[in-house]
Amino acid sequence: MPSLTFVLPHWLYWSTLLVFPLIAIWLVRRQHRRGPPREPILFTAYLFWVCAGYMGLHRLYLRSWWGLLYVPLFCAVVYCNSEQRESREDVSRTGAALEQFQTALKGAQPIDAASPTADERAAVAKAEADIRRAQAESEAAVAVHEGWRSRSRNFGLVIVALMAIDAVLIPGLVRRRREQRAGYAANPIGPEPVDVPQQGTAEDPTMRLRSPFTNWIDRMNGAIGEYVAYWAVISVFVYYYEVLARFVFNSPTNWVHESMFLMFGMQYMLSGAYAYREDQHVRVDVVYTKLSTRGKAIADIMSSLFFFIFALTLLWTGWRFAADAVGNHETSFTEWGIQYWPVKLTIPIGAALIILQGLSKLVKDVLLLRHGDA
């Protein structure tokens, strides 16, 4: 298989983080307006075809067992690539040995070419024999390497041909699968599905309280939380590329891991306030769960002092940390050289959002004490 040399440009990385969530939010809200989609979805089928068609997942999504045909072909590509990586080491080893013997031949040349001594002729003959042997080993290693490369390419071409055929057949497969699902819906088999309610989350009684001040903060943090949540979808495509490049094209990247751990770090900081709003943070419940609703509000008000000390400290130190990075236009020390200052800037921004959500929680706790859980 050919090698991939793609390196993610910085502008594409930052623009994807900015634009992709907007597109995802628009698609999700449009689907909500249209109602539940008819399964299977043509877009989803083509998405599987693009992202994992080499393993036949688009066929399996459409309940077509012909998708299993792709699996042995893909395994063959992976196996040939692994053998190709090992044979590359033999090519390097034999090539280095050949160069070493060629250097030895130059050093064994007689001082007087017209009348070489017996020892000099023997040294030259030995060096030439070593070169011939090393040349044969090097050619054999190259032949083995090219053989595995050719097999991998041939299996890959078969997969590409099957995917090209399925690209034309997918609309018809989706249509027939929808007709089958419609027949199943008209004649259901088995018991009705039962919804199991979630436990242990969203149990904060203040979540039901509202005020103009808290509504503004809750809506803002809700919008930001939804925005950065779609970054997780980006990681699916990026890690898919890494797996494909590493195991199919023998082209592992250096930028995938760095781009994703920076993205998740920013997501962690910016979504903290949203998790606080939804009562999703970890809490030590040994005593807290035994309290009444008003007792929980009193405990939250008392413990809010420690919360604001921590959050304000994070805001102050994070701002100084980010200001230095912005002033110096800091970049990473890796060969990718991505800008670090936008990443570090999310530390004070996330701290400010958490402080605002803490104020919203404090106001709700006070309202709960004054007006009860009405």
Stockholm file with secondary structure:
# STOCKHOLM 1.0

chainA/1-374         MPSLTFVLPHWLYWSTLLVFPLIAIWLVRRQHRRGPPREPILFTAYLFWVCAGYMGLHRLYLRSWWGLLYVPLFCAVVYCNSEQRESREDVSRTGAALEQFQTALKGAQPIDAASPTADERAAVAKAEADIRRAQAESEAAVAVHEGWRSRSRNFGLVIVALMAIDAVLIPGLVRRRREQRAGYAANPIGPEPVDVPQQGTAEDPTMRLRSPFTNWIDRMNGAIGEYVAYWAVISVFVYYYEVLARFVFNSPTNWVHESMFLMFGMQYMLSGAYAYREDQHVRVDVVYTKLSTRGKAIADIMSSLFFFIFALTLLWTGWRFAADAVGNHETSFTEWGIQYWPVKLTIPIGAALIILQGLSKLVKDVLLLRHGDA
#=GR chainA/1-374 SS CCCCCCCCCHHHHHHHHHHHHHHHHHHHHHHHHHCSCCSSCHHHHHHHHHHHGGGTHHHHHTTCGGGGGHHHHHHHHHHHHHHHHHHHHHHHHHHHHHHHHHHHHHHTSCSSTTSCCHHHHHHHHHHHHHHHHHHHHHHHHHHHHHHHHHHHHHHHHHHHHHHHHHHHHHHHHHHHHHHHHHHHHHSCCSCCCCCCCCCSSSCCGGGGCCCHHHHHHHHHHHHHHHHHHTHHHHHHHHHHHHHHHHHTSSCCCSSHHHHHHHHHHHHHHHTHHHHHHTTCSCCCCTTGGGSCHHHHHHHHHHHHHHHHHHHHHHHHHHHHHHHHHHHTTCBCSSSSCCBCHHHHHHHHHHHHHHHHHHHHHHHHHHHHHHHCCC
#=GC SS_cons         CCCCCCCCCHHHHHHHHHHHHHHHHHHHHHHHHHCSCCSSCHHHHHHHHHHHGGGTHHHHHTTCGGGGGHHHHHHHHHHHHHHHHHHHHHHHHHHHHHHHHHHHHHHTSCSSTTSCCHHHHHHHHHHHHHHHHHHHHHHHHHHHHHHHHHHHHHHHHHHHHHHHHHHHHHHHHHHHHHHHHHHHHHSCCSCCCCCCCCCSSSCCGGGGCCCHHHHHHHHHHHHHHHHHHTHHHHHHHHHHHHHHHHHTSSCCCSSHHHHHHHHHHHHHHHTHHHHHHTTCSCCCCTTGGGSCHHHHHHHHHHHHHHHHHHHHHHHHHHHHHHHHHHHTTCBCSSSSCCBCHHHHHHHHHHHHHHHHHHHHHHHHHHHHHHHCCC
//
